[in-house]
Amino acid sequence: MSKKVNTQELRNTMGSKGPSWDEQWSGGNYSFEGENGEKGGSKKGSGKKMTEVKAVASAGLGKAKVAATVGAEKAKVAAVFGAQKVKSGTSFGIKWVKNQYQKRTSNK
């Protein structure tokens, strides 16, 4: 009793010019038509553009690595300094407790 729906008809009624999920991920060569009817997806000359984009991205990556290295050094210095403060504070605290104990036991 249920009517089988044709996916192509359904896509056309929904006004979508794009591909279905299956068409996008099937691994086949797919190109779509844009609003003006020109083919999209694989354009000639896009390799040059991609090379330029990769060059800009790798230059930015180099700057990011330098910034990350500087940030890591700052964090390391802060961690070492913090550890030294904890160590000296703990040592001071233990000495204080020891002195307090000795004062109390010597008064009795």
ChimeraX commands (.cxc) that place a marker at each C-alpha (Angstrom):
marker #1 position 0.00,0.00,0.00 radius 0.5
marker #1 position 2.90,2.36,0.53 radius 0.5
marker #1 position 4.11,4.12,-2.54 radius 0.5
marker #1 position 7.82,3.78,-3.34 radius 0.5
marker #1 position 9.41,7.23,-3.54 radius 0.5
marker #1 position 11.91,7.99,-6.27 radius 0.5
marker #1 position 14.79,9.88,-4.65 radius 0.5
marker #1 position 15.52,11.86,-7.81 radius 0.5
marker #1 position 11.93,13.08,-7.96 radius 0.5
marker #1 position 12.01,13.90,-4.27 radius 0.5
marker #1 position 15.20,15.95,-4.67 radius 0.5
marker #1 position 13.70,17.81,-7.63 radius 0.5
marker #1 position 10.54,18.64,-5.71 radius 0.5
marker #1 position 12.57,19.93,-2.79 radius 0.5
marker #1 position 14.40,22.34,-5.07 radius 0.5
marker #1 position 17.85,20.94,-4.34 radius 0.5
marker #1 position 20.36,21.04,-7.16 radius 0.5
marker #1 position 22.96,19.26,-5.04 radius 0.5
marker #1 position 23.76,15.58,-4.91 radius 0.5
marker #1 position 22.37,13.06,-2.48 radius 0.5
marker #1 position 24.47,11.78,0.39 radius 0.5
marker #1 position 25.17,8.58,-1.52 radius 0.5
marker #1 position 26.34,10.47,-4.59 radius 0.5
marker #1 position 28.68,12.63,-2.52 radius 0.5
marker #1 position 30.35,9.79,-0.66 radius 0.5
marker #1 position 30.26,7.00,-3.24 radius 0.5
marker #1 position 33.81,7.75,-4.33 radius 0.5
marker #1 position 32.90,8.26,-7.95 radius 0.5
marker #1 position 33.80,11.33,-9.94 radius 0.5
marker #1 position 31.10,13.86,-9.31 radius 0.5
marker #1 position 30.66,17.37,-10.51 radius 0.5
marker #1 position 27.66,19.60,-9.99 radius 0.5
marker #1 position 26.07,22.37,-11.97 radius 0.5
marker #1 position 26.07,25.78,-10.40 radius 0.5
marker #1 position 23.40,28.43,-10.70 radius 0.5
marker #1 position 24.64,29.63,-14.10 radius 0.5
marker #1 position 24.87,26.12,-15.51 radius 0.5
marker #1 position 28.67,25.94,-15.36 radius 0.5
marker #1 position 30.17,22.71,-14.16 radius 0.5
marker #1 position 31.72,22.72,-10.72 radius 0.5
marker #1 position 33.68,20.31,-8.64 radius 0.5
marker #1 position 36.74,19.86,-10.83 radius 0.5
marker #1 position 37.98,23.03,-12.48 radius 0.5
marker #1 position 41.13,23.32,-14.51 radius 0.5
marker #1 position 43.71,25.65,-13.04 radius 0.5
marker #1 position 42.67,24.93,-9.46 radius 0.5
marker #1 position 45.99,23.13,-8.88 radius 0.5
marker #1 position 47.85,26.45,-9.01 radius 0.5
marker #1 position 45.45,27.99,-6.54 radius 0.5
marker #1 position 45.82,24.98,-4.23 radius 0.5
marker #1 position 49.61,25.30,-4.39 radius 0.5
marker #1 position 49.37,28.94,-3.39 radius 0.5
marker #1 position 47.04,28.11,-0.52 radius 0.5
marker #1 position 49.37,25.37,0.72 radius 0.5
marker #1 position 52.34,27.73,0.58 radius 0.5
marker #1 position 50.50,30.34,2.64 radius 0.5
marker #1 position 49.33,27.70,5.10 radius 0.5
marker #1 position 52.81,26.26,5.57 radius 0.5
marker #1 position 54.22,29.76,6.15 radius 0.5
marker #1 position 51.56,30.31,8.79 radius 0.5
marker #1 position 52.38,26.92,10.27 radius 0.5
marker #1 position 56.02,27.95,10.70 radius 0.5
marker #1 position 54.96,31.06,12.59 radius 0.5
marker #1 position 52.64,28.96,14.73 radius 0.5
marker #1 position 55.45,26.55,15.58 radius 0.5
marker #1 position 57.69,29.42,16.66 radius 0.5
marker #1 position 54.92,30.89,18.78 radius 0.5
marker #1 position 54.20,27.50,20.32 radius 0.5
marker #1 position 57.88,26.97,21.11 radius 0.5
marker #1 position 58.11,30.36,22.80 radius 0.5
marker #1 position 54.93,29.62,24.74 radius 0.5
marker #1 position 56.24,26.21,25.78 radius 0.5
marker #1 position 59.49,27.77,27.02 radius 0.5
marker #1 position 57.57,30.32,29.06 radius 0.5
marker #1 position 55.42,27.58,30.55 radius 0.5
marker #1 position 58.48,25.50,31.39 radius 0.5
marker #1 position 60.16,28.44,33.15 radius 0.5
marker #1 position 56.97,29.18,35.07 radius 0.5
marker #1 position 56.63,25.53,36.10 radius 0.5
marker #1 position 60.25,25.33,37.30 radius 0.5
marker #1 position 59.89,28.59,39.22 radius 0.5
marker #1 position 56.63,27.39,40.75 radius 0.5
marker #1 position 58.20,24.08,41.78 radius 0.5
marker #1 position 61.07,25.94,43.44 radius 0.5
marker #1 position 58.61,28.10,45.37 radius 0.5
marker #1 position 56.70,25.02,46.53 radius 0.5
marker #1 position 59.91,23.31,47.59 radius 0.5
marker #1 position 61.18,26.31,49.55 radius 0.5
marker #1 position 57.75,26.90,51.10 radius 0.5
marker #1 position 57.49,23.28,52.19 radius 0.5
marker #1 position 60.98,23.35,53.64 radius 0.5
marker #1 position 60.20,26.56,55.53 radius 0.5
marker #1 position 56.94,25.08,56.82 radius 0.5
marker #1 position 58.60,21.90,58.07 radius 0.5
marker #1 position 61.32,23.91,59.86 radius 0.5
marker #1 position 58.66,26.12,61.48 radius 0.5
marker #1 position 56.69,23.11,62.74 radius 0.5
marker #1 position 59.90,21.53,64.05 radius 0.5
marker #1 position 60.84,24.73,65.90 radius 0.5
marker #1 position 57.35,25.03,67.39 radius 0.5
marker #1 position 57.53,21.45,68.62 radius 0.5
marker #1 position 60.96,22.00,70.16 radius 0.5
marker #1 position 59.75,25.17,71.93 radius 0.5
marker #1 position 56.80,23.34,73.45 radius 0.5
marker #1 position 58.79,20.33,74.59 radius 0.5
marker #1 position 61.59,22.45,76.10 radius 0.5
marker #1 position 59.10,24.55,78.16 radius 0.5
marker #1 position 57.62,21.53,79.92 radius 0.5
marker link #1:1,2 radius 0.2
marker link #1:2,3 radius 0.2
marker link #1:3,4 radius 0.2
marker link #1:4,5 radius 0.2
marker link #1:5,6 radius 0.2
marker link #1:6,7 radius 0.2
marker link #1:7,8 radius 0.2
marker link #1:8,9 radius 0.2
marker link #1:9,10 radius 0.2
marker link #1:10,11 radius 0.2
marker link #1:11,12 radius 0.2
marker link #1:12,13 radius 0.2
marker link #1:13,14 radius 0.2
marker link #1:14,15 radius 0.2
marker link #1:15,16 radius 0.2
marker link #1:16,17 radius 0.2
marker link #1:17,18 radius 0.2
marker link #1:18,19 radius 0.2
marker link #1:19,20 radius 0.2
marker link #1:20,21 radius 0.2
marker link #1:21,22 radius 0.2
marker link #1:22,23 radius 0.2
marker link #1:23,24 radius 0.2
marker link #1:24,25 radius 0.2
marker link #1:25,26 radius 0.2
marker link #1:26,27 radius 0.2
marker link #1:27,28 radius 0.2
marker link #1:28,29 radius 0.2
marker link #1:29,30 radius 0.2
marker link #1:30,31 radius 0.2
marker link #1:31,32 radius 0.2
marker link #1:32,33 radius 0.2
marker link #1:33,34 radius 0.2
marker link #1:34,35 radius 0.2
marker link #1:35,36 radius 0.2
marker link #1:36,37 radius 0.2
marker link #1:37,38 radius 0.2
marker link #1:38,39 radius 0.2
marker link #1:39,40 radius 0.2
marker link #1:40,41 radius 0.2
marker link #1:41,42 radius 0.2
marker link #1:42,43 radius 0.2
marker link #1:43,44 radius 0.2
marker link #1:44,45 radius 0.2
marker link #1:45,46 radius 0.2
marker link #1:46,47 radius 0.2
marker link #1:47,48 radius 0.2
marker link #1:48,49 radius 0.2
marker link #1:49,50 radius 0.2
marker link #1:50,51 radius 0.2
marker link #1:51,52 radius 0.2
marker link #1:52,53 radius 0.2
marker link #1:53,54 radius 0.2
marker link #1:54,55 radius 0.2
marker link #1:55,56 radius 0.2
marker link #1:56,57 radius 0.2
marker link #1:57,58 radius 0.2
marker link #1:58,59 radius 0.2
marker link #1:59,60 radius 0.2
marker link #1:60,61 radius 0.2
marker link #1:61,62 radius 0.2
marker link #1:62,63 radius 0.2
marker link #1:63,64 radius 0.2
marker link #1:64,65 radius 0.2
marker link #1:65,66 radius 0.2
marker link #1:66,67 radius 0.2
marker link #1:67,68 radius 0.2
marker link #1:68,69 radius 0.2
marker link #1:69,70 radius 0.2
marker link #1:70,71 radius 0.2
marker link #1:71,72 radius 0.2
marker link #1:72,73 radius 0.2
marker link #1:73,74 radius 0.2
marker link #1:74,75 radius 0.2
marker link #1:75,76 radius 0.2
marker link #1:76,77 radius 0.2
marker link #1:77,78 radius 0.2
marker link #1:78,79 radius 0.2
marker link #1:79,80 radius 0.2
marker link #1:80,81 radius 0.2
marker link #1:81,82 radius 0.2
marker link #1:82,83 radius 0.2
marker link #1:83,84 radius 0.2
marker link #1:84,85 radius 0.2
marker link #1:85,86 radius 0.2
marker link #1:86,87 radius 0.2
marker link #1:87,88 radius 0.2
marker link #1:88,89 radius 0.2
marker link #1:89,90 radius 0.2
marker link #1:90,91 radius 0.2
marker link #1:91,92 radius 0.2
marker link #1:92,93 radius 0.2
marker link #1:93,94 radius 0.2
marker link #1:94,95 radius 0.2
marker link #1:95,96 radius 0.2
marker link #1:96,97 radius 0.2
marker link #1:97,98 radius 0.2
marker link #1:98,99 radius 0.2
marker link #1:99,100 radius 0.2
marker link #1:100,101 radius 0.2
marker link #1:101,102 radius 0.2
marker link #1:102,103 radius 0.2
marker link #1:103,104 radius 0.2
marker link #1:104,105 radius 0.2
marker link #1:105,106 radius 0.2
marker link #1:106,107 radius 0.2
marker link #1:107,108 radius 0.2
view
